Amino acid sequence: MQNGGFLRLKSVEVGYSLPQKIAKKCKVDLIRIYANGTNLITFSKFKLWDPEMGDNGLKYPIQQVYNIGLNVNF
C-alpha cells in the first residue's frame, strides 16, 4: 500500500479587459484577453502514475489543456 493522497490545481482563468478608452478608439464596446487551463499541476508523493487514475495506472492519462482567447463585443 502507498499513500495516494494528492492536491491538483484543476482549473484557472486569468483575464484582462482593456480600458473603455482604448476599446472606443477601436470602435468596439469591449476587448478582453484571457488565458485558462485545466489540470495544470498535481502535488503528490506517489510518482508512478497519476494518483487519480487509481488501480494499476493502465488508463488514459488526464490531459492538461491550455487556452488563450480574445473576446470582442461590438
MMTF fields as JSON, N, C-alpha, C and O atoms, coordinates in Angstrom:
{
  "mmtfVersion": "1.0.0",
  "mmtfProducer": "UNKNOWN",
  "numBonds": 295,
  "numAtoms": 296,
  "numGroups": 74,
  "numChains": 1,
  "numModels": 1,
  "chainsPerModel": [1],
  "groupsPerChain": [74],
  "chainIdList": ["A"],
  "bondAtomList": [4, 2, 8, 6, 12, 10, 16, 14, 20, 18, 24, 22, 28, 26, 32, 30, 36, 34, 40, 38, 44, 42, 48, 46, 52, 50, 56, 54, 60, 58, 64, 62, 68, 66, 72, 70, 76, 74, 80, 78, 84, 82, 88, 86, 92, 90, 96, 94, 100, 98, 104, 102, 108, 106, 112, 110, 116, 114, 120, 118, 124, 122, 128, 126, 132, 130, 136, 134, 140, 138, 144, 142, 148, 146, 152, 150, 156, 154, 160, 158, 164, 162, 168, 166, 172, 170, 176, 174, 180, 178, 184, 182, 188, 186, 192, 190, 196, 194, 200, 198, 204, 202, 208, 206, 212, 210, 216, 214, 220, 218, 224, 222, 228, 226, 232, 230, 236, 234, 240, 238, 244, 242, 248, 246, 252, 250, 256, 254, 260, 258, 264, 262, 268, 266, 272, 270, 276, 274, 280, 278, 284, 282, 288, 286, 292, 290],
  "bondOrderList": [1, 1, 1, 1, 1, 1, 1, 1, 1, 1, 1, 1, 1, 1, 1, 1, 1, 1, 1, 1, 1, 1, 1, 1, 1, 1, 1, 1, 1, 1, 1, 1, 1, 1, 1, 1, 1, 1, 1, 1, 1, 1, 1, 1, 1, 1, 1, 1, 1, 1, 1, 1, 1, 1, 1, 1, 1, 1, 1, 1, 1, 1, 1, 1, 1, 1, 1, 1, 1, 1, 1, 1, 1],
  "groupList": [{"groupName": "MET", "atomNameList": ["N", "CA", "C", "O"], "elementList": ["N", "C", "C", "O"], "formalChargeList": [0, 0, 0, 0], "bondAtomList": [1, 0, 2, 1, 3, 2], "bondOrderList": [1, 1, 2], "singleLetterCode": "M", "chemCompType": "L-PEPTIDE LINKING"}, {"groupName": "GLN", "atomNameList": ["N", "CA", "C", "O"], "elementList": ["N", "C", "C", "O"], "formalChargeList": [0, 0, 0, 0], "bondAtomList": [1, 0, 2, 1, 3, 2], "bondOrderList": [1, 1, 2], "singleLetterCode": "Q", "chemCompType": "L-PEPTIDE LINKING"}, {"groupName": "ASN", "atomNameList": ["N", "CA", "C", "O"], "elementList": ["N", "C", "C", "O"], "formalChargeList": [0, 0, 0, 0], "bondAtomList": [1, 0, 2, 1, 3, 2], "bondOrderList": [1, 1, 2], "singleLetterCode": "N", "chemCompType": "L-PEPTIDE LINKING"}, {"groupName": "GLY", "atomNameList": ["N", "CA", "C", "O"], "elementList": ["N", "C", "C", "O"], "formalChargeList": [0, 0, 0, 0], "bondAtomList": [1, 0, 2, 1, 3, 2], "bondOrderList": [1, 1, 2], "singleLetterCode": "G", "chemCompType": "PEPTIDE LINKING"}, {"groupName": "PHE", "atomNameList": ["N", "CA", "C", "O"], "elementList": ["N", "C", "C", "O"], "formalChargeList": [0, 0, 0, 0], "bondAtomList": [1, 0, 2, 1, 3, 2], "bondOrderList": [1, 1, 2], "singleLetterCode": "F", "chemCompType": "L-PEPTIDE LINKING"}, {"groupName": "LEU", "atomNameList": ["N", "CA", "C", "O"], "elementList": ["N", "C", "C", "O"], "formalChargeList": [0, 0, 0, 0], "bondAtomList": [1, 0, 2, 1, 3, 2], "bondOrderList": [1, 1, 2], "singleLetterCode": "L", "chemCompType": "L-PEPTIDE LINKING"}, {"groupName": "ARG", "atomNameList": ["N", "CA", "C", "O"], "elementList": ["N", "C", "C", "O"], "formalChargeList": [0, 0, 0, 0], "bondAtomList": [1, 0, 2, 1, 3, 2], "bondOrderList": [1, 1, 2], "singleLetterCode": "R", "chemCompType": "L-PEPTIDE LINKING"}, {"groupName": "LYS", "atomNameList": ["N", "CA", "C", "O"], "elementList": ["N", "C", "C", "O"], "formalChargeList": [0, 0, 0, 0], "bondAtomList": [1, 0, 2, 1, 3, 2], "bondOrderList": [1, 1, 2], "singleLetterCode": "K", "chemCompType": "L-PEPTIDE LINKING"}, {"groupName": "SER", "atomNameList": ["N", "CA", "C", "O"], "elementList": ["N", "C", "C", "O"], "formalChargeList": [0, 0, 0, 0], "bondAtomList": [1, 0, 2, 1, 3, 2], "bondOrderList": [1, 1, 2], "singleLetterCode": "S", "chemCompType": "L-PEPTIDE LINKING"}, {"groupName": "VAL", "atomNameList": ["N", "CA", "C", "O"], "elementList": ["N", "C", "C", "O"], "formalChargeList": [0, 0, 0, 0], "bondAtomList": [1, 0, 2, 1, 3, 2], "bondOrderList": [1, 1, 2], "singleLetterCode": "V", "chemCompType": "L-PEPTIDE LINKING"}, {"groupName": "GLU", "atomNameList": ["N", "CA", "C", "O"], "elementList": ["N", "C", "C", "O"], "formalChargeList": [0, 0, 0, 0], "bondAtomList": [1, 0, 2, 1, 3, 2], "bondOrderList": [1, 1, 2], "singleLetterCode": "E", "chemCompType": "L-PEPTIDE LINKING"}, {"groupName": "TYR", "atomNameList": ["N", "CA", "C", "O"], "elementList": ["N", "C", "C", "O"], "formalChargeList": [0, 0, 0, 0], "bondAtomList": [1, 0, 2, 1, 3, 2], "bondOrderList": [1, 1, 2], "singleLetterCode": "Y", "chemCompType": "L-PEPTIDE LINKING"}, {"groupName": "PRO", "atomNameList": ["N", "CA", "C", "O"], "elementList": ["N", "C", "C", "O"], "formalChargeList": [0, 0, 0, 0], "bondAtomList": [1, 0, 2, 1, 3, 2], "bondOrderList": [1, 1, 2], "singleLetterCode": "P", "chemCompType": "L-PEPTIDE LINKING"}, {"groupName": "ILE", "atomNameList": ["N", "CA", "C", "O"], "elementList": ["N", "C", "C", "O"], "formalChargeList": [0, 0, 0, 0], "bondAtomList": [1, 0, 2, 1, 3, 2], "bondOrderList": [1, 1, 2], "singleLetterCode": "I", "chemCompType": "L-PEPTIDE LINKING"}, {"groupName": "ALA", "atomNameList": ["N", "CA", "C", "O"], "elementList": ["N", "C", "C", "O"], "formalChargeList": [0, 0, 0, 0], "bondAtomList": [1, 0, 2, 1, 3, 2], "bondOrderList": [1, 1, 2], "singleLetterCode": "A", "chemCompType": "L-PEPTIDE LINKING"}, {"groupName": "CYS", "atomNameList": ["N", "CA", "C", "O"], "elementList": ["N", "C", "C", "O"], "formalChargeList": [0, 0, 0, 0], "bondAtomList": [1, 0, 2, 1, 3, 2], "bondOrderList": [1, 1, 2], "singleLetterCode": "C", "chemCompType": "L-PEPTIDE LINKING"}, {"groupName": "ASP", "atomNameList": ["N", "CA", "C", "O"], "elementList": ["N", "C", "C", "O"], "formalChargeList": [0, 0, 0, 0], "bondAtomList": [1, 0, 2, 1, 3, 2], "bondOrderList": [1, 1, 2], "singleLetterCode": "D", "chemCompType": "L-PEPTIDE LINKING"}, {"groupName": "THR", "atomNameList": ["N", "CA", "C", "O"], "elementList": ["N", "C", "C", "O"], "formalChargeList": [0, 0, 0, 0], "bondAtomList": [1, 0, 2, 1, 3, 2], "bondOrderList": [1, 1, 2], "singleLetterCode": "T", "chemCompType": "L-PEPTIDE LINKING"}, {"groupName": "TRP", "atomNameList": ["N", "CA", "C", "O"], "elementList": ["N", "C", "C", "O"], "formalChargeList": [0, 0, 0, 0], "bondAtomList": [1, 0, 2, 1, 3, 2], "bondOrderList": [1, 1, 2], "singleLetterCode": "W", "chemCompType": "L-PEPTIDE LINKING"}],
  "groupTypeList": [0, 1, 2, 3, 3, 4, 5, 6, 5, 7, 8, 9, 10, 9, 3, 11, 8, 5, 12, 1, 7, 13, 14, 7, 7, 15, 7, 9, 16, 5, 13, 6, 13, 11, 14, 2, 3, 17, 2, 5, 13, 17, 4, 8, 7, 4, 7, 5, 18, 16, 12, 10, 0, 3, 16, 2, 3, 5, 7, 11, 12, 13, 1, 1, 9, 11, 2, 13, 3, 5, 2, 9, 2, 4],
  "groupIdList": [1, 2, 3, 4, 5, 6, 7, 8, 9, 10, 11, 12, 13, 14, 15, 16, 17, 18, 19, 20, 21, 22, 23, 24, 25, 26, 27, 28, 29, 30, 31, 32, 33, 34, 35, 36, 37, 38, 39, 40, 41, 42, 43, 44, 45, 46, 47, 48, 49, 50, 51, 52, 53, 54, 55, 56, 57, 58, 59, 60, 61, 62, 63, 64, 65, 66, 67, 68, 69, 70, 71, 72, 73, 74],
  "secStructList": [7, 7, 7, 7, 7, 3, 3, 3, 3, 3, 3, 3, 3, 3, 3, 3, 3, 7, 7, 2, 2, 2, 2, 2, 2, 6, 6, 7, 1, 3, 3, 3, 3, 3, 3, 3, 3, 3, 3, 3, 3, 3, 3, 3, 1, 7, 7, 1, 1, 7, 4, 4, 4, 7, 6, 6, 1, 7, 1, 7, 7, 7, 7, 7, 3, 3, 3, 3, 3, 3, 3, 3, 3, 7],
  "xCoordList": [0.836, 0.0, 0.884, 1.9, 0.474, 1.179, 0.179, -1.021, 0.698, -0.124, -0.56, 0.277, -1.861, -2.387, -2.96, -3.681, -2.644, -3.151, -2.52, -1.346, -3.312, -2.781, -3.563, -4.671, -2.972, -3.594, -3.413, -2.292, -4.516, -4.435, -5.033, -6.094, -4.33, -4.874, -5.717, -5.179, -7.026, -7.925, -8.151, -8.043, -8.466, -8.676, -8.386, -8.605, -7.885, -7.544, -7.856, -7.611, -8.402, -8.586, -8.133, -8.465, -7.378, -6.887, -7.289, -7.061, -7.887, -8.318, -8.088, -7.936, -8.067, -7.879, -8.752, -8.662, -9.584, -10.394, -9.682, -9.326, -9.481, -8.83, -9.732, -10.956, -9.154, -9.966, -10.905, -10.6, -12.055, -13.058, -12.478, -12.874, -11.555, -10.922, -10.262, -10.408, -9.538, -8.851, -9.869, -9.745, -10.877, -11.894, -12.645, -12.911, -12.981, -13.705, -12.873, -13.412, -11.552, -10.673, -10.703, -10.542, -10.911, -11.001, -12.431, -12.701, -13.352, -14.759, -15.473, -16.272, -15.17, -15.851, -16.249, -15.753, -17.156, -17.603, -16.649, -16.403, -16.118, -15.286, -14.245, -14.539, -13.034, -11.969, -11.423, -10.959, -11.485, -10.996, -10.043, -10.36, -8.889, -7.874, -7.851, -7.878, -7.801, -7.799, -6.946, -6.642, -6.576, -5.87, -6.438, -6.678, -6.651, -7.116, -6.481, -5.935, -6.567, -6.011, -6.685, -7.224, -6.65, -7.187, -6.137, -5.289, -6.207, -5.263, -3.819, -2.987, -3.537, -2.244, -1.111, -0.016, -1.35, -0.267, -0.859, -1.945, -0.122, -0.529, 0.607, 1.753, 0.283, 1.258, 0.938, -0.156, 1.886, 1.662, 2.994, 3.963, 3.042, 4.238, 4.271, 5.324, 3.124, 3.023, 3.466, 2.796, 4.568, 5.165, 5.042, 5.476, 4.466, 4.419, 3.464, 3.802, 2.268, 1.303, 0.37, 0.464, -0.516, -1.444, -2.27, -2.932, -2.251, -2.97, -4.488, -5.149, -5.053, -6.492, -6.892, -8.071, -5.943, -6.233, -6.516, -7.216, -5.975, -6.227, -5.67, -4.832, -6.131, -5.772, -4.307, -3.424, -4.057, -2.696, -2.128, -1.05, -2.799, -2.283, -2.346, -1.645, -3.169, -3.23, -4.346, -4.71, -4.884, -5.917, -5.266, -4.096, -6.032, -5.53, -5.269, -6.142, -4.106, -3.781, -4.659, -5.166, -4.821, -5.59, -4.811, -3.616, -5.487, -4.822, -4.742, -5.627, -3.663, -3.542, -4.031, -3.703, -4.819, -5.385, -5.067, -5.266, -4.574, -4.263, -5.027, -5.087, -5.611, -6.336, -5.968, -5.724, -5.934, -5.835, -6.937, -7.32, -7.442, -8.533, -8.673, -8.033, -9.527, -9.812, -11.326, -11.886, -11.974, -13.399, -13.529, -12.941, -14.313, -14.561, -16.064, -16.712, -16.628, -18.059, -18.244, -17.614, -19.12, -19.413, -20.671, -21.066],
  "yCoordList": [-1.176, 0.0, 1.244, 1.304, 2.237, 3.52, 4.645, 4.496, 5.756, 6.943, 7.488, 7.871, 7.523, 8.027, 9.426, 9.873, 10.128, 11.483, 12.432, 12.297, 13.392, 14.355, 15.654, 15.7, 16.7, 18.012, 18.448, 18.459, 18.808, 19.169, 20.556, 20.879, 21.369, 22.648, 22.318, 22.127, 22.25, 21.742, 22.732, 22.361, 23.991, 24.966, 26.382, 26.725, 27.191, 28.588, 29.399, 28.954, 30.599, 31.532, 32.913, 33.372, 33.556, 34.909, 35.745, 35.35, 36.898, 37.744, 39.213, 39.623, 39.99, 41.433, 42.121, 41.827, 43.024, 43.837, 45.166, 45.852, 45.518, 46.784, 47.936, 47.799, 49.052, 50.217, 50.657, 50.493, 51.221, 51.676, 52.676, 52.701, 53.485, 54.493, 53.842, 54.318, 52.755, 52.044, 51.321, 51.328, 50.696, 49.983, 50.935, 50.593, 52.111, 53.08, 53.537, 53.793, 53.639, 54.015, 52.946, 53.253, 51.678, 50.567, 50.365, 49.425, 51.254, 51.217, 49.939, 49.373, 49.493, 48.343, 48.698, 49.671, 47.892, 48.152, 47.573, 48.191, 46.394, 45.708, 44.837, 44.157, 44.863, 43.955, 43.264, 43.923, 41.946, 41.172, 40.092, 39.348, 40.013, 39.0, 38.041, 38.481, 36.74, 35.787, 34.557, 34.268, 33.853, 32.569, 31.676, 32.124, 30.405, 29.474, 28.111, 27.819, 27.294, 25.961, 25.034, 25.477, 23.73, 22.723, 21.658, 21.383, 21.062, 20.019, 20.493, 19.808, 21.651, 22.288, 21.652, 21.476, 21.304, 20.761, 19.854, 20.109, 18.795, 17.861, 17.702, 17.469, 17.831, 17.622, 16.282, 16.103, 15.325, 14.012, 13.34, 13.535, 12.555, 11.756, 10.506, 9.889, 10.127, 8.949, 9.333, 10.137, 8.784, 9.222, 8.22, 8.53, 7.025, 6.022, 6.391, 6.224, 6.893, 7.366, 8.347, 8.552, 8.944, 9.927, 9.278, 8.27, 9.822, 9.195, 9.138, 8.314, 9.979, 9.958, 8.779, 8.43, 8.163, 7.019, 5.762, 4.867, 5.68, 4.526, 3.239, 3.269, 2.111, 0.754, 0.604, 0.805, 0.246, -0.059, 0.959, 0.729, 2.054, 3.113, 2.817, 3.46, 1.855, 1.483, 2.196, 1.765, 3.255, 4.041, 5.214, 5.527, 5.85, 7.007, 8.147, 8.451, 8.78, 9.826, 11.073, 11.363, 11.789, 13.03, 14.086, 14.273, 14.77, 15.743, 17.113, 17.528, 17.801, 19.209, 19.993, 19.661, 21.037, 21.841, 23.305, 23.806, 23.991, 25.423, 26.132, 25.641, 27.279, 28.085, 29.553, 30.022, 30.256, 31.714, 32.241, 31.583, 33.425, 33.927, 35.416, 36.11, 35.891, 37.316, 37.451, 36.906, 38.175, 38.481, 39.934, 40.836, 40.141, 41.494, 41.657, 40.883, 42.663, 42.961, 44.251, 45.271, 44.181, 45.342, 46.032, 47.031],
  "zCoordList": [0.0, 0.0, 0.0, 0.692, -0.794, -0.841, -0.61, -0.842, -0.155, 0.057, -1.297, -2.114, -1.536, -2.809, -2.699, -3.591, -1.606, -1.444, -2.459, -2.804, -2.932, -3.9, -3.821, -3.286, -4.36, -4.474, -5.923, -6.433, -6.591, -8.013, -8.22, -7.685, -9.008, -9.461, -10.685, -11.776, -10.513, -11.541, -12.678, -13.846, -12.354, -13.427, -12.938, -11.776, -13.876, -13.6, -14.846, -15.967, -14.638, -15.754, -15.308, -14.216, -16.164, -15.918, -17.132, -18.275, -16.867, -17.97, -17.676, -16.526, -18.738, -18.614, -19.658, -20.85, -19.202, -20.112, -20.327, -19.369, -21.578, -21.899, -21.476, -21.493, -21.101, -20.704, -21.828, -23.01, -21.436, -22.406, -23.4, -24.566, -22.944, -23.802, -25.025, -26.151, -24.781, -25.872, -26.754, -27.978, -26.134, -26.901, -27.838, -28.991, -27.348, -28.181, -29.371, -30.448, -29.177, -30.3, -31.392, -32.573, -30.985, -31.941, -32.444, -33.192, -32.031, -32.433, -31.997, -32.744, -30.769, -30.174, -28.741, -28.173, -28.159, -26.787, -25.745, -24.71, -26.021, -25.033, -25.718, -26.701, -25.197, -25.649, -24.396, -23.465, -24.386, -23.238, -23.731, -24.659, -23.112, -23.412, -22.222, -21.073, -22.49, -21.377, -21.697, -22.854, -20.645, -20.743, -19.649, -18.528, -19.987, -18.973, -19.195, -20.259, -18.167, -18.246, -17.255, -16.24, -17.558, -16.657, -16.401, -17.25, -15.217, -14.79, -14.934, -15.529, -14.392, -14.604, -13.812, -14.345, -12.559, -11.746, -10.664, -10.144, -10.338, -9.294, -8.305, -8.69, -7.024, -5.96, -5.312, -4.776, -5.353, -4.771, -4.485, -5.218, -3.429, -3.145, -4.012, -4.171, -4.574, -5.43, -6.839, -7.487, -7.327, -8.595, -9.743, -10.852, -9.525, -10.59, -11.719, -12.891, -11.381, -12.363, -11.67, -10.46, -12.423, -11.865, -10.752, -11.0, -9.547, -8.438, -8.636, -8.003, -9.486, -9.733, -10.613, -10.669, -11.294, -12.159, -11.346, -11.82, -10.114, -9.256, -9.833, -10.735, -9.317, -9.748, -10.113, -9.28, -11.377, -11.818, -12.799, -13.348, -13.037, -13.901, -15.378, -16.16, -15.792, -17.207, -17.97, -19.064, -17.427, -18.108, -18.838, -18.616, -19.702, -20.43, -19.44, -18.626, -19.485, -18.502, -18.659, -19.742, -17.565, -17.577, -18.353, -18.128, -19.261, -20.129, -19.49, -18.742, -19.801, -19.469, -20.682, -21.821, -20.426, -21.515, -21.26, -20.153, -22.284, -22.213, -23.316, -24.443, -23.007, -23.993, -23.817, -22.705, -24.923, -24.888, -25.797, -26.764, -25.486, -26.296, -26.256, -25.466, -27.129, -27.263, -27.462, -28.414, -26.565, -26.705, -27.145, -26.548, -28.205, -28.702, -28.836, -29.539, -28.163, -28.256, -29.045, -28.763, -30.039, -30.879, -30.444, -31.044]
}
